[in-house]
Amino acid sequence: MNKSELIEALATKKGLSYKKAEEIINVIFDSMTNALLDGDRIEIRGFGSFVVKGYQAYTGRNPKTGESIAVKSKKLPFFKVGKELKEKVSG
């Protein structure tokens, strides 16, 4: 499912216009993005949680040439699946 399919599902299920459903989805995604940018954790019970993990710099290798390259430290979003969702998916 992609973003437009999610918007369509919300519009259909709740009897909203596509535009109104799109606004709602955008507010949710923008709020989640801003929370992660602020270093907050997002927890949706039964679904999962989102956190930002920091990774230290390291020396990597170019797979084509074998040359050593410096990889900078970075922060990446990480999703951990919730217990209920895990159980539903695995049956």
MOPAC internal coordinates of N, CA, C and O (Angstrom, degrees):
PM7 1SCF
backbone

  N    0.0000 0     0.00 0     0.00 0    0    0    0
  C    1.4514 1     0.00 0     0.00 0    1    0    0
  C    1.5240 1   108.29 1     0.00 0    2    1    0
  O    1.2310 1   120.96 1   -47.68 1    3    2    1
  N    1.3183 1   115.77 1   132.32 1    3    2    1
  C    1.4553 1   119.65 1   177.07 1    5    3    2
  C    1.5363 1   109.29 1  -106.91 1    6    5    3
  O    1.2310 1   120.77 1     1.24 1    7    6    5
  N    1.3217 1   116.14 1  -178.76 1    7    6    5
  C    1.4635 1   121.02 1  -174.41 1    9    7    6
  C    1.5250 1   112.15 1   -60.81 1   10    9    7
  O    1.2310 1   119.71 1   135.95 1   11   10    9
  N    1.3316 1   118.15 1   -44.05 1   11   10    9
  C    1.4631 1   120.03 1  -178.49 1   13   11   10
  C    1.5294 1   111.50 1   -67.02 1   14   13   11
  O    1.2310 1   120.11 1   146.21 1   15   14   13
  N    1.3228 1   117.40 1   -33.79 1   15   14   13
  C    1.4639 1   120.43 1   175.96 1   17   15   14
  C    1.5223 1   110.99 1   -68.40 1   18   17   15
  O    1.2310 1   120.22 1   143.48 1   19   18   17
  N    1.3133 1   117.19 1   -36.52 1   19   18   17
  C    1.4619 1   121.86 1   176.27 1   21   19   18
  C    1.5258 1   110.50 1   -64.18 1   22   21   19
  O    1.2310 1   120.51 1   135.99 1   23   22   21
  N    1.3238 1   116.63 1   -44.01 1   23   22   21
  C    1.4656 1   121.80 1   177.53 1   25   23   22
  C    1.5227 1   110.15 1   -60.86 1   26   25   23
  O    1.2310 1   120.46 1   134.64 1   27   26   25
  N    1.3147 1   116.72 1   -45.36 1   27   26   25
  C    1.4642 1   121.63 1   179.68 1   29   27   26
  C    1.5268 1   111.14 1   -62.18 1   30   29   27
  O    1.2310 1   120.15 1   137.96 1   31   30   29
  N    1.3293 1   117.31 1   -42.04 1   31   30   29
  C    1.4654 1   121.14 1   179.23 1   33   31   30
  C    1.5313 1   110.96 1   -63.62 1   34   33   31
  O    1.2310 1   120.08 1   137.58 1   35   34   33
  N    1.3282 1   117.46 1   -42.42 1   35   34   33
  C    1.4604 1   121.27 1   178.09 1   37   35   34
  C    1.5259 1   110.85 1   -63.83 1   38   37   35
  O    1.2310 1   120.68 1   134.76 1   39   38   37
  N    1.3225 1   116.30 1   -45.24 1   39   38   37
  C    1.4636 1   120.94 1  -179.90 1   41   39   38
  C    1.5299 1   111.12 1   -60.49 1   42   41   39
  O    1.2310 1   120.55 1   135.39 1   43   42   41
  N    1.3181 1   116.56 1   -44.61 1   43   42   41
  C    1.4630 1   121.41 1  -178.40 1   45   43   42
  C    1.5288 1   111.45 1   -68.57 1   46   45   43
  O    1.2310 1   120.80 1   133.05 1   47   46   45
  N    1.3266 1   116.08 1   -46.95 1   47   46   45
  C    1.4717 1   120.35 1  -175.00 1   49   47   46
  C    1.5250 1   112.44 1   -67.63 1   50   49   47
  O    1.2310 1   120.04 1   144.02 1   51   50   49
  N    1.3256 1   117.53 1   -35.98 1   51   50   49
  C    1.4654 1   121.03 1  -176.11 1   53   51   50
  C    1.5224 1   113.62 1  -105.44 1   54   53   51
  O    1.2310 1   119.76 1  -175.22 1   55   54   53
  N    1.3246 1   118.07 1     4.78 1   55   54   53
  C    1.4518 1   121.67 1   177.43 1   57   55   54
  C    1.5233 1   113.26 1    65.31 1   58   57   55
  O    1.2310 1   120.77 1  -141.96 1   59   58   57
  N    1.3179 1   116.14 1    38.04 1   59   58   57
  C    1.4647 1   121.67 1   179.98 1   61   59   58
  C    1.5208 1   109.96 1  -102.36 1   62   61   59
  O    1.2310 1   121.22 1   -19.56 1   63   62   61
  N    1.3169 1   115.27 1   160.44 1   63   62   61
  C    1.4580 1   118.37 1   172.09 1   65   63   62
  C    1.5276 1   107.88 1   -71.91 1   66   65   63
  O    1.2310 1   120.94 1   -22.76 1   67   66   65
  N    1.3249 1   115.81 1   157.24 1   67   66   65
  C    1.4633 1   120.20 1   179.01 1   69   67   66
  C    1.5233 1   110.09 1   -58.79 1   70   69   67
  O    1.2310 1   120.49 1   138.31 1   71   70   69
  N    1.3353 1   116.68 1   -41.69 1   71   70   69
  C    1.4676 1   122.17 1  -177.94 1   73   71   70
  C    1.5259 1   110.90 1   -62.14 1   74   73   71
  O    1.2310 1   119.87 1   136.25 1   75   74   73
  N    1.3412 1   117.85 1   -43.75 1   75   74   73
  C    1.4725 1   122.08 1  -179.41 1   77   75   74
  C    1.5292 1   110.04 1   -66.71 1   78   77   75
  O    1.2310 1   120.78 1   137.36 1   79   78   77
  N    1.3366 1   116.11 1   -42.64 1   79   78   77
  C    1.4690 1   119.87 1   178.49 1   81   79   78
  C    1.5205 1   110.47 1   -63.67 1   82   81   79
  O    1.2310 1   120.26 1   142.13 1   83   82   81
  N    1.3304 1   117.10 1   -37.87 1   83   82   81
  C    1.4655 1   121.31 1   178.18 1   85   83   82
  C    1.5281 1   110.65 1   -63.79 1   86   85   83
  O    1.2310 1   120.29 1   138.64 1   87   86   85
  N    1.3270 1   117.05 1   -41.36 1   87   86   85
  C    1.4688 1   120.88 1   177.78 1   89   87   86
  C    1.5200 1   110.89 1   -60.90 1   90   89   87
  O    1.2310 1   120.55 1   136.47 1   91   90   89
  N    1.3286 1   116.55 1   -43.53 1   91   90   89
  C    1.4725 1   121.16 1  -179.46 1   93   91   90
  C    1.5275 1   110.63 1   -62.42 1   94   93   91
  O    1.2310 1   120.39 1   132.02 1   95   94   93
  N    1.3254 1   116.86 1   -47.98 1   95   94   93
  C    1.4677 1   121.09 1   179.91 1   97   95   94
  C    1.5251 1   110.45 1   -62.09 1   98   97   95
  O    1.2310 1   120.12 1   137.99 1   99   98   97
  N    1.3348 1   117.38 1   -42.01 1   99   98   97
  C    1.4643 1   120.71 1   179.19 1  101   99   98
  C    1.5209 1   111.86 1   -63.53 1  102  101   99
  O    1.2310 1   120.04 1   140.89 1  103  102  101
  N    1.3321 1   117.52 1   -39.11 1  103  102  101
  C    1.4680 1   120.79 1   177.55 1  105  103  102
  C    1.5238 1   109.99 1   -63.33 1  106  105  103
  O    1.2310 1   120.38 1   137.11 1  107  106  105
  N    1.3211 1   116.87 1   -42.89 1  107  106  105
  C    1.4720 1   120.69 1   179.53 1  109  107  106
  C    1.5251 1   110.48 1   -62.64 1  110  109  107
  O    1.2310 1   120.48 1   130.16 1  111  110  109
  N    1.3388 1   116.69 1   -49.84 1  111  110  109
  C    1.4620 1   119.76 1  -178.32 1  113  111  110
  C    1.5241 1   111.77 1   -65.46 1  114  113  111
  O    1.2310 1   120.04 1   139.22 1  115  114  113
  N    1.3325 1   117.53 1   -40.78 1  115  114  113
  C    1.4659 1   120.65 1   178.52 1  117  115  114
  C    1.5246 1   110.96 1   -63.07 1  118  117  115
  O    1.2310 1   120.46 1   138.82 1  119  118  117
  N    1.3275 1   116.73 1   -41.18 1  119  118  117
  C    1.4638 1   120.77 1   179.30 1  121  119  118
  C    1.5217 1   111.40 1   -64.59 1  122  121  119
  O    1.2310 1   120.82 1   138.81 1  123  122  121
  N    1.3252 1   116.04 1   -41.19 1  123  122  121
  C    1.4654 1   120.23 1   178.59 1  125  123  122
  C    1.5236 1   110.72 1   -66.06 1  126  125  123
  O    1.2310 1   120.45 1   136.90 1  127  126  125
  N    1.3217 1   116.75 1   -43.10 1  127  126  125
  C    1.4613 1   121.14 1   179.12 1  129  127  126
  C    1.5256 1   110.85 1   -61.67 1  130  129  127
  O    1.2310 1   120.53 1   134.43 1  131  130  129
  N    1.3257 1   116.59 1   -45.57 1  131  130  129
  C    1.4651 1   120.48 1   179.92 1  133  131  130
  C    1.5204 1   111.66 1   -64.07 1  134  133  131
  O    1.2310 1   120.20 1   142.07 1  135  134  133
  N    1.3186 1   117.21 1   -37.93 1  135  134  133
  C    1.4618 1   120.50 1   177.77 1  137  135  134
  C    1.5306 1   110.58 1   -62.57 1  138  137  135
  O    1.2310 1   120.29 1   136.00 1  139  138  137
  N    1.3281 1   117.05 1   -44.00 1  139  138  137
  C    1.4676 1   120.28 1   179.21 1  141  139  138
  C    1.5223 1   110.99 1   -66.48 1  142  141  139
  O    1.2310 1   120.10 1   141.83 1  143  142  141
  N    1.3351 1   117.41 1   -38.17 1  143  142  141
  C    1.4700 1   120.78 1   177.58 1  145  143  142
  C    1.5228 1   111.31 1   -63.38 1  146  145  143
  O    1.2310 1   120.64 1   147.96 1  147  146  145
  N    1.3350 1   116.39 1   -32.04 1  147  146  145
  C    1.4682 1   121.45 1   178.41 1  149  147  146
  C    1.5240 1   112.38 1   -81.24 1  150  149  147
  O    1.2310 1   120.24 1   177.80 1  151  150  149
  N    1.3349 1   117.14 1    -2.20 1  151  150  149
  C    1.4549 1   121.27 1   178.96 1  153  151  150
  C    1.5178 1   113.27 1    86.30 1  154  153  151
  O    1.2310 1   120.20 1  -169.85 1  155  154  153
  N    1.3250 1   117.22 1    10.15 1  155  154  153
  C    1.4620 1   120.92 1   179.18 1  157  155  154
  C    1.5220 1   110.76 1   -80.37 1  158  157  155
  O    1.2310 1   121.81 1   -19.41 1  159  158  157
  N    1.3168 1   114.14 1   160.59 1  159  158  157
  C    1.4583 1   122.03 1   175.85 1  161  159  158
  C    1.5216 1   107.56 1  -101.53 1  162  161  159
  O    1.2310 1   120.16 1   -39.11 1  163  162  161
  N    1.3161 1   117.30 1   140.89 1  163  162  161
  C    1.4623 1   121.90 1   177.27 1  165  163  162
  C    1.5224 1   107.31 1  -111.71 1  166  165  163
  O    1.2310 1   120.97 1   -56.63 1  167  166  165
  N    1.3268 1   115.76 1   123.37 1  167  166  165
  C    1.4654 1   119.45 1   178.85 1  169  167  166
  C    1.5149 1   109.17 1  -124.17 1  170  169  167
  O    1.2310 1   120.72 1   -57.32 1  171  170  169
  N    1.3252 1   116.23 1   122.68 1  171  170  169
  C    1.4516 1   122.48 1   176.47 1  173  171  170
  C    1.5278 1   105.81 1  -115.73 1  174  173  171
  O    1.2310 1   121.17 1   -76.90 1  175  174  173
  N    1.3162 1   115.36 1   103.10 1  175  174  173
  C    1.4689 1   120.76 1  -174.50 1  177  175  174
  C    1.5239 1   111.01 1   -55.13 1  178  177  175
  O    1.2310 1   121.10 1   -44.52 1  179  178  177
  N    1.3230 1   115.51 1   135.48 1  179  178  177
  C    1.4496 1   121.69 1  -179.92 1  181  179  178
  C    1.5214 1   114.02 1    82.42 1  182  181  179
  O    1.2310 1   120.12 1   168.34 1  183  182  181
  N    1.3197 1   117.37 1   -11.66 1  183  182  181
  C    1.4614 1   121.28 1  -179.21 1  185  183  182
  C    1.5183 1   110.88 1  -112.91 1  186  185  183
  O    1.2310 1   120.67 1   121.33 1  187  186  185
  N    1.3419 1   116.32 1   -58.67 1  187  186  185
  C    1.4553 1   120.02 1   179.44 1  189  187  186
  C    1.5103 1   111.44 1   160.70 1  190  189  187
  O    1.2310 1   120.91 1     6.65 1  191  190  189
  N    1.3097 1   115.86 1  -173.35 1  191  190  189
  C    1.4603 1   120.43 1  -179.34 1  193  191  190
  C    1.5252 1   110.03 1  -136.13 1  194  193  191
  O    1.2310 1   121.88 1   -30.45 1  195  194  193
  N    1.3243 1   114.01 1   149.55 1  195  194  193
  C    1.4562 1   122.37 1   178.13 1  197  195  194
  C    1.5157 1   108.11 1  -115.29 1  198  197  195
  O    1.2310 1   120.15 1   -45.48 1  199  198  197
  N    1.3204 1   117.31 1   134.52 1  199  198  197
  C    1.4579 1   122.86 1   175.26 1  201  199  198
  C    1.5236 1   108.17 1  -139.66 1  202  201  199
  O    1.2310 1   120.96 1   -17.34 1  203  202  201
  N    1.3153 1   115.78 1   162.66 1  203  202  201
  C    1.4566 1   120.80 1   173.86 1  205  203  202
  C    1.5215 1   107.07 1  -103.58 1  206  205  203
  O    1.2310 1   120.72 1   -57.02 1  207  206  205
  N    1.3206 1   116.23 1   122.98 1  207  206  205
  C    1.4670 1   121.60 1   178.57 1  209  207  206
  C    1.5177 1   109.02 1  -104.65 1  210  209  207
  O    1.2310 1   121.31 1   -42.40 1  211  210  209
  N    1.3109 1   115.09 1   137.60 1  211  210  209
  C    1.4521 1   120.54 1   176.27 1  213  211  210
  C    1.5128 1   110.86 1   -96.47 1  214  213  211
  O    1.2310 1   120.66 1   -42.75 1  215  214  213
  N    1.3169 1   116.35 1   137.25 1  215  214  213
  C    1.4576 1   122.02 1   178.76 1  217  215  214
  C    1.5258 1   108.90 1  -120.12 1  218  217  215
  O    1.2310 1   120.57 1   -46.53 1  219  218  217
  N    1.3183 1   116.51 1   133.47 1  219  218  217
  C    1.4636 1   121.22 1  -178.49 1  221  219  218
  C    1.5266 1   110.67 1   -76.25 1  222  221  219
  O    1.2310 1   121.38 1   -19.97 1  223  222  221
  N    1.3191 1   114.96 1   160.03 1  223  222  221
  C    1.4597 1   121.38 1   176.28 1  225  223  222
  C    1.5328 1   109.35 1   -65.44 1  226  225  223
  O    1.2310 1   121.27 1   -29.87 1  227  226  225
  N    1.3253 1   115.17 1   150.13 1  227  226  225
  C    1.4650 1   119.99 1   177.87 1  229  227  226
  C    1.5168 1   109.69 1  -152.90 1  230  229  227
  O    1.2310 1   121.23 1   -11.06 1  231  230  229
  N    1.3218 1   115.26 1   168.94 1  231  230  229
  C    1.4617 1   120.44 1   177.07 1  233  231  230
  C    1.5221 1   107.93 1   -98.63 1  234  233  231
  O    1.2310 1   120.97 1   -59.50 1  235  234  233
  N    1.3306 1   115.75 1   120.50 1  235  234  233
  C    1.4552 1   121.38 1   179.58 1  237  235  234
  C    1.5112 1   110.69 1  -109.23 1  238  237  235
  O    1.2310 1   120.76 1     3.25 1  239  238  237
  N    1.3141 1   116.15 1  -176.75 1  239  238  237
  C    1.4626 1   121.28 1   179.09 1  241  239  238
  C    1.5248 1   109.43 1  -128.62 1  242  241  239
  O    1.2310 1   121.41 1   -40.74 1  243  242  241
  N    1.3305 1   114.90 1   139.26 1  243  242  241
  C    1.4531 1   120.93 1   172.12 1  245  243  242
  C    1.5345 1   106.11 1   -74.44 1  246  245  243
  O    1.2310 1   119.46 1   -60.19 1  247  246  245
  N    1.3405 1   118.64 1   119.81 1  247  246  245
  C    1.4651 1   119.84 1  -175.28 1  249  247  246
  C    1.5319 1   113.93 1   -65.49 1  250  249  247
  O    1.2310 1   120.02 1   153.93 1  251  250  249
  N    1.3202 1   117.57 1   -26.07 1  251  250  249
  C    1.4720 1   119.89 1   179.93 1  253  251  250
  C    1.5198 1   111.83 1   -76.60 1  254  253  251
  O    1.2310 1   120.86 1   133.35 1  255  254  253
  N    1.3515 1   115.95 1   -46.65 1  255  254  253
  C    1.4648 1   119.72 1  -172.67 1  257  255  254
  C    1.5183 1   113.61 1  -102.16 1  258  257  255
  O    1.2310 1   120.31 1   161.51 1  259  258  257
  N    1.3358 1   117.01 1   -18.49 1  259  258  257
  C    1.4578 1   119.96 1  -176.49 1  261  259  258
  C    1.5150 1   112.59 1    79.87 1  262  261  259
  O    1.2310 1   120.45 1  -177.58 1  263  262  261
  N    1.3351 1   116.74 1     2.42 1  263  262  261
  C    1.4597 1   122.09 1  -178.68 1  265  263  262
  C    1.5327 1   110.52 1   -69.55 1  266  265  263
  O    1.2310 1   120.46 1   -40.48 1  267  266  265
  N    1.3267 1   116.72 1   139.52 1  267  266  265
  C    1.4609 1   121.72 1   175.86 1  269  267  266
  C    1.5181 1   109.59 1   -74.94 1  270  269  267
  O    1.2310 1   121.14 1   -43.35 1  271  270  269
  N    1.3251 1   115.42 1   136.65 1  271  270  269
  C    1.4599 1   120.29 1   177.54 1  273  271  270
  C    1.5237 1   108.96 1  -134.20 1  274  273  271
  O    1.2310 1   120.86 1   -32.81 1  275  274  273
  N    1.3247 1   115.97 1   147.19 1  275  274  273
  C    1.4638 1   121.12 1   178.25 1  277  275  274
  C    1.5205 1   108.70 1   -86.70 1  278  277  275
  O    1.2310 1   120.98 1   -54.97 1  279  278  277
  N    1.3143 1   115.74 1   125.03 1  279  278  277
  C    1.4603 1   121.13 1   177.27 1  281  279  278
  C    1.5238 1   106.96 1  -103.60 1  282  281  279
  O    1.2310 1   120.42 1   -55.67 1  283  282  281
  N    1.3224 1   116.79 1   124.33 1  283  282  281
  C    1.4662 1   122.03 1  -176.78 1  285  283  282
  C    1.5247 1   111.05 1   -70.97 1  286  285  283
  O    1.2310 1   121.24 1   -21.57 1  287  286  285
  N    1.3286 1   115.24 1   158.43 1  287  286  285
  C    1.4596 1   119.46 1   173.94 1  289  287  286
  C    1.5258 1   108.21 1   -65.81 1  290  289  287
  O    1.2310 1   121.05 1   -26.42 1  291  290  289
  N    1.3284 1   115.60 1   153.58 1  291  290  289
  C    1.4618 1   118.89 1  -177.16 1  293  291  290
  C    1.5173 1   110.55 1  -153.96 1  294  293  291
  O    1.2310 1   121.65 1   -16.22 1  295  294  293
  N    1.3167 1   114.45 1   163.78 1  295  294  293
  C    1.4544 1   121.85 1   174.15 1  297  295  294
  C    1.5157 1   107.27 1  -120.34 1  298  297  295
  O    1.2310 1   120.88 1   -45.53 1  299  298  297
  N    1.3326 1   115.92 1   134.47 1  299  298  297
  C    1.4552 1   120.49 1  -179.26 1  301  299  298
  C    1.5260 1   109.96 1  -133.99 1  302  301  299
  O    1.2310 1   120.26 1   -34.81 1  303  302  301
  N    1.3393 1   117.11 1   145.19 1  303  302  301
  C    1.4613 1   119.18 1   175.13 1  305  303  302
  C    1.5273 1   109.58 1   -71.06 1  306  305  303
  O    1.2310 1   121.35 1   -34.30 1  307  306  305
  N    1.3222 1   115.01 1   145.70 1  307  306  305
  C    1.4554 1   121.44 1  -178.62 1  309  307  306
  C    1.5227 1   107.96 1  -134.11 1  310  309  307
  O    1.2310 1   120.15 1   -45.03 1  311  310  309
  N    1.3355 1   117.33 1   134.97 1  311  310  309
  C    1.4628 1   122.43 1   178.16 1  313  311  310
  C    1.5124 1   109.26 1  -111.91 1  314  313  311
  O    1.2310 1   121.19 1   -50.13 1  315  314  313
  N    1.3349 1   115.32 1   129.87 1  315  314  313
  C    1.4588 1   120.32 1   174.95 1  317  315  314
  C    1.5237 1   107.36 1  -114.90 1  318  317  315
  O    1.2310 1   120.59 1   -59.36 1  319  318  317
  N    1.3198 1   116.48 1   120.64 1  319  318  317
  C    1.4572 1   121.81 1  -176.05 1  321  319  318
  C    1.5332 1   110.23 1   -67.50 1  322  321  319
  O    1.2310 1   120.66 1   -37.74 1  323  322  321
  N    1.3364 1   116.34 1   142.26 1  323  322  321
  C    1.4585 1   122.22 1   178.06 1  325  323  322
  C    1.5198 1   111.57 1   -80.09 1  326  325  323
  O    1.2310 1   121.28 1   -18.98 1  327  326  325
  N    1.3174 1   115.15 1   161.02 1  327  326  325
  C    1.4654 1   121.78 1  -176.46 1  329  327  326
  C    1.5361 1   111.72 1   -60.41 1  330  329  327
  O    1.2310 1   120.12 1   133.51 1  331  330  329
  N    1.3358 1   117.38 1   -46.49 1  331  330  329
  C    1.4643 1   120.50 1  -178.32 1  333  331  330
  C    1.5203 1   112.44 1   -62.28 1  334  333  331
  O    1.2310 1   120.11 1   134.79 1  335  334  333
  N    1.3182 1   117.39 1   -45.21 1  335  334  333
  C    1.4634 1   121.03 1   178.72 1  337  335  334
  C    1.5250 1   111.04 1   -63.92 1  338  337  335
  O    1.2310 1   120.99 1   138.64 1  339  338  337
  N    1.3122 1   115.72 1   -41.36 1  339  338  337
  C    1.4671 1   120.16 1   178.95 1  341  339  338
  C    1.5316 1   110.33 1   -60.13 1  342  341  339
  O    1.2310 1   120.33 1   136.72 1  343  342  341
  N    1.3285 1   116.98 1   -43.28 1  343  342  341
  C    1.4482 1   120.99 1  -179.80 1  345  343  342
  C    1.5258 1   112.10 1   -67.94 1  346  345  343
  O    1.2310 1   120.04 1   141.39 1  347  346  345
  N    1.3420 1   117.54 1   -38.61 1  347  346  345
  C    1.4659 1   120.54 1   178.57 1  349  347  346
  C    1.5228 1   111.80 1   -64.93 1  350  349  347
  O    1.2310 1   120.79 1   138.03 1  351  350  349
  N    1.3405 1   116.09 1   -41.97 1  351  350  349
  C    1.4651 1   120.11 1  -178.29 1  353  351  350
  C    1.5165 1   111.67 1   -69.00 1  354  353  351
  O    1.2310 1   120.38 1   139.75 1  355  354  353
  N    1.3348 1   116.88 1   -40.25 1  355  354  353
  C    1.4584 1   118.96 1  -177.32 1  357  355  354
  C    1.5285 1   112.47 1   -82.22 1  358  357  355
  O    1.2310 1   120.08 1   171.88 1  359  358  357
  N    1.3131 1   117.45 1    -8.12 1  359  358  357
  C    1.4548 1   120.34 1   173.18 1  361  359  358
  C    1.4569 1   112.09 1    88.63 1  362  361  359
  O    1.2310 1   120.10 1   180.00 1  363  362  361

